[in-house]
Amino acid sequence: RYSIEVNKQDAQDRIYMHITGLNGTSQVFSGTDILSESGVSTGYQSYNGSFDFGGVLKSLKIEIGGRDINLAVGPLFDDVSVNVFYHLSGRNSLP
């Protein structure tokens, strides 16, 4: 699950989140959520969603970005942080 807070002043801008889960060099899952498409005026907004997957993960790559269409004021991100919560199946403690 994720929550992203973004200030988008220009309706033509686009905001997205892309995540890739890896087990070593093998890709376990990949997904992109379009948080706000061009043509939508949202101002300050909190976006929520989730990615479901199964398998073994060794690392995550997370990209949060936006596209400034009118070259005025693009999407504004501040204080970006990521919390990862996971479930260890059949184990009672962390390695």
N, C-alpha and C positions, 0 to 999 in steps of 0.2 A: 504494500500500500504506500501511496505517496501523497503529499500535499505540497503544492508550490504556490507561492504568493508572488504575483507579478503586477506591475503597473504598466498598462498598455494604453497610451493616450491616443494613438493613431489607429483608426479603424482598419486601415489597410495592412497593418503589421500582422505577422503570424508568430505564434509561440508554440514550441514543441518540446517533448521530452523523448529521448531515445535511450534504451537500456539494452545491454548485451551481457548475458551470463556465460562464463567460460569455465570449463574443466580442463585446466592446462591450456592447450592451444585449440581444443575442440569447443565449438560453440554449442551450448546447451539450449539457449533460447535467445530471441531477439524481438524487440517490439518498439513501436513508435506510437505515441499518443499526441495528436494535434490538440493542444489545449485551447487555442483560439485561432480561428481561421481568418484570412483576409476578409475585409468587409464587415467585421463585427467590432463594434465599439464597446470595450469592456471596462476601461479605467482600471482601478485597483480591484483585483479579483483573486480569490483563492481557488485553485484547481485541485481536485482530488481524483485518484484513480488507483489502479493496482495492476500488477502483472502476476499471473499464476504460472508456475512451472514445476517440473519434477526433475529429479536427477541430482547429480553431485556438482556443486559449484566450488571453484577455487578462487574466482575473482569476478568482479562486476565492472563494467564500463558504463558510466552514466553521462549523457550529454543533455544539457538543458540549454535551449537557445531560442533565438527569435530572428525574424527577418524584418528589416526596416525597409518598407516599400517606398515611402515618399521621401526618404532621406531627411526627415525632420527630426523628431524625437522618437527613437526606437524603443522597444520594450526595455524596461528597467528592472534589473535583478540586483538584490542587495542581500548580504548576509546569507549566502547559499550554503546549506549544510545537508548532509545525507545521513540518515540513521538506517541501518540495516538490521532487521530482525529475522532470525532463522530458527528452524526447528531441527534438532538432531534426532532423527528417528532411531529409537531403540537405545539411546544413550542417556545417561543421567547427568553427565557433566561435560564441560567443554574440554577439548583436547589440550 
